[in-house]
């Protein structure tokens, strides 16, 4: 039966319109996959020499266990946002005399051989081989490898269990991030030394293999819980159930001061408020504003102001970038209807522009507490905000004329690649590298203040010539109007 499932999935994969239309994106994902494989392979080869040089008094095979806790936290965090339970088109199978348990076992078995589970092997296997050649017991080394594989699978099924429980919650991102950061903080501030406890447990399992059975029992329990949950969800009438929602209204009369663009602005605000993916994008804003804490407290980065330009652009443009890169795909569900109305493209685009500029103003104001790290940080963020408002807004609107990917508004935003095409991958260059290059040029020639002024004046220039640039961009949308309508109406 499993061989038939595999055959059906292969046919579905290569015959689907998504595969045929997204060859470039698929090729890029393959290259990214190979890139991370090479990184993990290189890390696996370098681990033993690194541990020997940094901790010469401790056995590297024992010292590595001190870092397993951090690896598990990082892996669960990445998996929650990037890994989804592998699915297959099960609805047609429910009409056939096929056991539900067979379908569920296949789906879960498919997750075991996923890229996320195979990738750590490129680091663990070379490390184990080098330790064996260094004199470590073959049995202990292979047992440690088995423990690492089991931990990887535990994280795999724990992630699916968490996702299943938080799938309908917009706060899933905050809850999981908060829980993982809490565990990290408990260990970092030595409230409870979780890293030491994890290392002690692994060392005990390596020396006394009987304890490794407890790890296998935990894995079996998580597998069973996932199996039970998925089997209960595998019903033919599941898609017929209507989710009851409570409609709320918000007073948006204040938008009328924007004149003819007010109706579009109201549509955008309602879209952000009522739909899961754009609402998740707004919720991510709070976490992205904290991005500066990774850089500003470190004195090393104070000597690298060009890198701080990147941070400033990212912080003040957190919403602008996440929202603007998918214009006009946010409206793809009703784009055909929208274009049939008596409206102008200029008003439609101006509403998006106003929303993005307002977001830049708000994020800059929220970033002012970074003055704690020095007035230069606030000055740099102010110049970055001007550049975002004057230049990057127009770059995003222009790039939107090449957007041909639909978006499902009911999906979460976190690491959701639906609607992502070549345009989104290439946008990072003009949005981030151009302001960094502009600042660096004047910074090297005339100093820090000149670099900041160059960003600010570029942004002011964009604000002054906004109307001319918007008219040109609107012309691009008109030129590609029917291609965009066709792309958004295709399944």
C-alpha positions in Angstrom: 0.0 0.0 0.0 2.8 2.4 0.9 4.4 1.9 -2.6 1.1 3.0 -4.2 1.0 6.1 -2.0 4.5 6.9 -3.1 3.7 6.4 -6.8 0.6 8.7 -6.5 2.7 11.4 -4.8 5.4 11.3 -7.5 2.7 11.7 -10.2 1.0 14.5 -8.3 4.3 16.3 -7.8 5.5 16.4 -11.4 2.0 16.9 -12.9 0.9 19.7 -10.7 0.7 23.2 -12.2 2.7 24.6 -9.2 5.8 22.5 -10.2 5.5 23.5 -13.8 5.1 27.2 -13.0 7.7 27.4 -10.3 10.8 25.7 -11.8 13.0 28.7 -11.0 11.9 28.7 -7.3 12.2 25.0 -7.0 15.8 25.1 -8.5 16.6 27.9 -5.9 15.3 25.8 -3.1 17.4 22.8 -4.2 20.5 25.1 -4.3 19.7 26.3 -0.8 19.2 22.8 0.4 22.7 21.8 -1.0 24.2 24.9 0.6 23.0 24.0 4.1 24.1 20.4 3.5 27.7 21.6 2.8 27.6 23.9 5.8 26.5 21.0 8.1 29.1 18.7 6.5 31.9 21.3 7.0 30.7 21.8 10.6 30.7 18.1 11.3 34.3 17.8 10.0 35.5 20.9 12.0 33.7 20.1 15.3 36.4 17.8 16.7 39.4 20.2 16.0 37.4 23.2 17.3 36.5 21.4 20.6 40.1 20.2 21.0 41.5 23.7 20.6 38.9 25.5 22.7 38.5 22.9 25.5 41.8 20.9 25.5 41.3 19.6 29.0 37.9 17.9 28.3 37.1 15.0 26.1 35.4 16.4 22.9 33.0 13.5 22.8 31.8 14.5 26.2 32.0 18.3 25.8 29.7 18.3 22.7 26.8 17.2 25.0 27.0 20.6 26.7 25.7 22.2 23.5 22.9 19.7 22.7 20.3 21.8 24.7 21.0 24.9 22.6 20.8 22.8 19.4 17.4 21.4 20.4 16.0 24.8 21.2 17.2 26.2 17.9 16.0 23.2 15.9 12.5 23.3 17.5 12.3 27.1 16.8 13.3 26.7 13.1 11.1 23.7 12.6 8.0 25.4 14.0 8.2 28.1 11.4 9.6 26.2 8.5 8.5 22.6 8.7 5.0 21.6 8.0 3.5 18.1 8.3 3.9 16.4 4.9 0.4 15.9 3.4 -1.1 14.0 0.6 -4.5 14.4 -1.2 -6.4 12.1 1.2 -10.0 13.1 0.4 -10.2 10.9 -2.7 -8.7 8.0 -0.7 -11.4 8.2 1.9 -14.0 6.9 -0.6 -11.8 3.8 -1.1 -11.5 0.7 1.1 -8.2 1.9 2.6 -7.6 2.0 6.4 -7.3 5.4 7.9 -4.4 4.1 10.0 -2.5 3.2 6.8 -2.9 6.7 5.5 -1.8 8.3 8.7 1.2 6.0 9.2 2.3 6.8 5.6 2.1 10.6 6.3 4.0 10.3 9.5 6.5 7.9 8.1 7.1 10.4 5.3 7.9 13.1 7.9 10.7 10.8 9.3 12.7 11.0 6.0 12.2 14.8 5.6 15.0 17.1 4.8 15.0 18.5 8.4 15.7 15.0 9.8 18.4 14.1 7.3 20.3 17.4 7.5 21.7 16.9 11.0 23.2 13.6 9.9 25.7 15.5 7.7 27.0 17.0 10.9 26.7 14.0 13.3 28.1 11.2 11.1 31.5 12.9 10.3 31.8 13.9 14.0 31.2 10.3 15.0 33.6 8.9 12.4 36.4 11.3 13.5 35.9 10.4 17.1 36.1 6.7 16.4 39.4 7.3 14.5 40.5 9.4 17.5 40.1 6.4 19.9 36.5 6.6 21.0 34.7 3.3 21.5 32.8 2.3 18.4 29.8 1.1 20.5 29.6 4.4 22.5 30.0 6.5 19.4 27.3 4.7 17.5 25.0 4.8 20.6 25.6 8.5 20.8 24.6 8.8 17.1 21.5 6.8 17.8 20.6 9.2 20.7 21.1 12.2 18.4 18.8 10.7 15.7 16.2 9.9 18.3 16.3 13.4 19.7 15.9 14.7 16.2 12.8 12.6 15.7 11.4 13.6 19.1 11.8 17.3 18.0 10.1 16.3 14.7 7.0 14.9 16.3 6.9 17.4 19.1 6.9 20.2 16.5 3.9 18.6 14.7 2.1 18.2 18.0 2.6 21.9 18.9 1.6 23.0 15.4 -1.6 21.0 15.6 -2.6 22.6 18.9 -1.7 26.2 17.8 -2.8 26.0 14.1 -5.9 28.1 14.7 -4.3 30.6 17.0 -2.8 33.8 15.8 -0.7 33.8 19.0 1.0 30.5 18.2 4.2 32.4 17.1 4.3 34.4 20.4 3.5 31.4 22.6 6.2 29.2 21.1 8.8 31.9 20.9 8.1 33.0 24.5 8.3 29.4 25.7 11.6 28.7 23.9 13.1 32.0 25.0 12.0 31.3 28.6 13.8 27.9 28.5 16.9 29.6 27.1 16.7 32.3 29.8 16.4 29.8 32.6 19.5 28.1 31.4 21.5 31.3 30.5 20.8 33.0 33.9 21.4 29.6 35.6 18.0 29.6 37.3 17.8 26.0 36.3 20.9 24.6 34.4 19.0 22.8 31.7 22.0 22.5 29.5 24.0 20.7 32.2 21.0 18.4 33.0 20.7 17.5 29.3 24.5 16.8 29.0 24.3 14.6 32.2 21.4 12.7 30.8 23.1 12.0 27.5 26.3 11.0 29.2 24.3 8.6 31.4 22.6 7.0 28.3 26.0 6.6 26.6 27.6 4.8 29.6 24.4 3.0 30.6 22.4 2.1 27.4 19.4 1.0 29.5 18.5 4.6 30.1 18.3 5.2 26.3 15.1 3.1 26.4 13.4 6.1 28.1 14.2 8.2 25.1 12.7 5.6 22.8 9.6 5.5 25.0 9.2 9.3 24.7 9.6 9.1 20.9 6.9 6.3 20.8 4.6 8.4 23.0 4.9 11.5 20.7 4.3 9.3 17.6 1.2 7.8 19.2 -0.2 11.2 20.2 0.3 12.6 16.6 -1.2 9.4 15.1 -4.3 9.6 17.3 -4.8 13.3 16.6 -4.4 12.9 12.8 -6.6 9.9 12.6 -9.4 11.7 14.5 -9.1 14.6 12.0 -9.2 12.3 9.0 -12.9 12.6 8.3 -14.7 13.0 5.0 -17.0 15.7 6.4 -14.2 17.7 8.0 -14.1 20.1 5.1 -17.8 20.7 5.4 -17.7 22.0 8.9 -18.1 25.8 9.0 -16.1 27.6 11.5 -18.2 30.2 13.4 -16.6 33.6 13.6 -17.6 36.8 15.3 -17.6 39.8 13.1 -16.4 43.0 14.7 -16.6 46.5 13.3 -14.1 49.3 13.7 -14.6 53.0 13.2 -12.6 54.1 10.2 -14.1 57.5 9.6 -10.6 59.0 10.2 -9.5 57.7 6.8 -11.8 60.1 5.0 -9.3 62.8 5.4 -7.2 61.0 2.7 -9.9 61.8 0.1 -10.3 59.5 -2.9 -8.0 56.8 -1.5 -10.0 56.4 1.7 -12.1 53.4 0.4 -8.9 51.6 -0.6 -7.2 52.4 2.7 -10.2 51.1 4.6 -10.0 47.8 2.5 -6.3 47.4 3.4 -7.0 48.0 7.1 -9.8 45.5 7.1 -7.6 43.1 5.3 -5.0 43.4 8.0 -7.5 43.1 10.8 -9.7 40.2 9.5 -7.3 37.8 7.7 -4.8 35.5 9.3 -1.7 36.0 7.1 -1.7 39.8 7.0 -2.7 39.9 10.7 0.3 37.6 11.5 2.5 40.0 9.5 1.5 42.8 11.9 2.1 40.6 14.9 5.6 39.8 13.7 6.3 43.6 13.9 6.8 43.5 17.6 9.5 40.8 17.4 11.2 42.5 14.4 11.5 45.7 16.4 13.7 43.9 18.9 16.1 43.1 16.1 18.4 45.9 17.2 19.1 44.2 20.5 21.2 41.6 18.6 23.6 44.4 17.4 23.4 47.6 19.5 24.6 46.2 22.8 27.8 44.8 21.2 30.5 47.4 21.0 32.0 45.6 18.0 29.2 46.8 15.8 29.6 50.4 16.8 32.7 50.3 14.6 30.7 49.0 11.7 28.1 51.8 11.0 27.3 50.3 7.5 25.9 47.2 9.2 23.9 49.4 11.5 22.3 51.0 8.4 21.0 47.5 7.5 19.6 47.2 11.0 18.0 50.6 10.8 16.4 49.9 7.4 15.1 46.6 8.7 13.7 47.9 12.0 11.9 51.0 10.5 10.8 49.0 7.5 9.7 45.9 9.2 6.1 46.2 8.2 6.9 48.0 4.9 9.0 45.1 3.7 6.8 42.3 4.8 3.6 43.9 3.5 5.0 45.8 0.5 6.7 42.8 -1.2 3.3 41.1 -1.8 1.5 44.1 -3.4 -0.9 43.6 -5.1 -1.1 39.8 -4.3 -2.9 40.7 -1.0 -5.9 41.5 -3.2 -5.5 38.5 -5.5 -8.7 36.8 -4.3 -10.8 39.7 -5.6 -8.4 41.5 -7.9 -10.5 40.8 -11.0 -13.6 42.4 -9.3 -11.5 45.3 -8.1 -10.2 46.1 -11.6 -13.7 46.0 -13.0 -14.7 49.0 -10.8 -14.5 52.7 -11.8 -11.3 53.3 -9.9 -7.8 54.6 -10.9 -4.6 52.6 -10.4 -3.0 55.8 -9.0 -5.5 55.9 -6.1 -5.2 52.2 -5.5 -1.4 52.4 -5.3 -1.5 55.6 -3.2 -3.5 53.9 -0.5 -0.7 51.2 -0.3 1.9 54.0 -0.2 0.1 55.9 2.6 -0.2 52.7 4.7 3.5 51.9 4.3 4.6 55.4 5.1 2.4 55.4 8.2 4.0 52.1 9.3 7.5 53.6 8.8 6.6 56.6 11.1 5.1 54.3 13.7 8.1 51.9 13.7 10.5 54.8 13.9 8.7 56.2 16.9 8.7 52.8 18.6 12.5 52.5 17.9 13.3 55.8 19.7 14.1 53.9 23.0 17.2 52.7 21.3 18.7 56.1 22.2 19.9 54.2 25.3 22.7 52.9 23.1 23.6 56.4 21.8 22.2 59.3 19.8 23.9 58.0 16.7 21.6 55.0 16.6 18.5 57.2 16.6 20.0 59.5 14.0 20.8 56.6 11.8 17.3 55.1 12.3 15.8 58.4 11.4 17.7 58.6 8.1 16.8 55.0 7.4 13.1 55.8 8.0 13.3 58.7 5.5 15.0 56.4 3.0 12.3 53.8 3.5 9.5 56.3 3.2 10.9 58.1 0.1 12.7 55.3 -1.8 11.9 51.8 -0.7 8.1 52.4 -0.8 8.4 53.2 -4.5 10.7 50.3 -5.1 8.2 47.9 -3.6 5.3 49.4 -5.5 7.2 49.2 -8.8 8.2 45.5 -8.0 4.6 44.7 -7.4 3.8 45.3 -11.2 5.8 42.0 -11.8 4.0 40.1 -9.0 2.0 37.1 -10.4 1.6 34.8 -7.3 -1.7 34.4 -5.5 -1.9 34.5 -1.7 -4.1 32.6 0.7 -5.0 35.1 3.4 -6.1 32.4 5.8 -2.6 31.0 6.2 -0.1 32.1 8.8 2.7 34.5 7.7 5.6 32.8 9.6 7.9 31.2 7.0 5.0 30.9 4.6 6.5 30.9 1.0 3.1 31.0 -0.8 3.1 34.0 -3.2 6.9 34.1 -3.1 8.6 34.3 -6.6 11.7 35.6 -8.1 10.6 39.2 -7.5 10.6 38.7 -3.7 14.0 37.0 -3.7 15.6 39.8 -5.7 14.0 42.7 -3.7 16.5 42.4 -0.9 19.2 43.9 -3.1 17.7 47.3 -3.8 15.9 47.5 -0.4 18.9 46.8 1.8 22.2 46.9 -0.3 21.6 50.2 -2.0 21.2 52.3 1.2 24.2 50.5 2.7 26.3 51.2 -0.4 25.1 54.9 -0.4 26.0 55.4 3.2 29.3 53.6 2.9 30.4 55.8 0.0 29.8 59.1 1.8 30.9 57.7 5.2 34.3 56.8 3.7 34.7 60.1 1.8 33.3 62.6 4.4 32.5 60.9 7.6 29.5 59.5 9.6 27.4 62.6 9.4 27.7 62.8 5.6 26.7 59.1 5.3 23.6 59.8 7.4 22.8 62.9 5.4 23.1 61.0 2.1 20.4 58.6 3.3 18.1 61.4 4.6 18.4 63.5 1.4 17.7 60.4 -0.8 14.6 59.8 1.2 13.5 63.5 1.0 14.2 63.5 -2.8 11.8 60.5 -3.1 9.1 62.3 -1.0 9.4 65.4 -3.2 9.0 63.5 -6.5 6.5 61.1 -5.1 3.7 62.1 -7.5 5.9 61.7 -10.6 7.2 58.3 -9.5 3.7 57.1 -8.6 2.3 58.1 -12.0 5.1 56.1 -13.7 4.5 53.1 -11.5 0.7 53.3 -12.2 1.5 53.2 -15.9 3.4 49.9 -15.3 0.4 48.4 -13.6 -1.9 49.5 -16.4 0.5 47.9 -18.9 0.5 44.6 -17.1 -3.2 44.8 -16.0 -4.6 41.8 -17.9 -1.6 39.6 -17.3 -2.0 40.1 -13.6 -5.7 39.5 -13.7 -5.1 36.2 -15.6 -2.4 35.1 -13.2 -4.5 35.8 -10.1 -7.6 34.0 -11.5 -5.7 30.8 -12.3 -5.7 28.0 -9.8 
